[in-house]
Amino acid sequence: MNEKYMHQAFDDAYIYAQLALAPEQSALAMHQYMRKEALEAFELWKVRKHKMPY
């Protein structure tokens, strides 16, 4: 690891702030991929009986 960056902590507050904005206001480019496949996996998860509570 580069010594220059060893003591810098990661701060994800900027990312969360950008995600809270409407897509047209966010500075982050967002693209949706594999929506159909993701929805299929989510539907399988929804009916699963043994889920890990978070």
Buried (B, 14 or more C-beta within 10 A) or exposed (E): EEEEEEEEEEEEEEEEEBEEEEEEEEEEEEEEEEEEEEEEEEEEEEEEEEEEEE
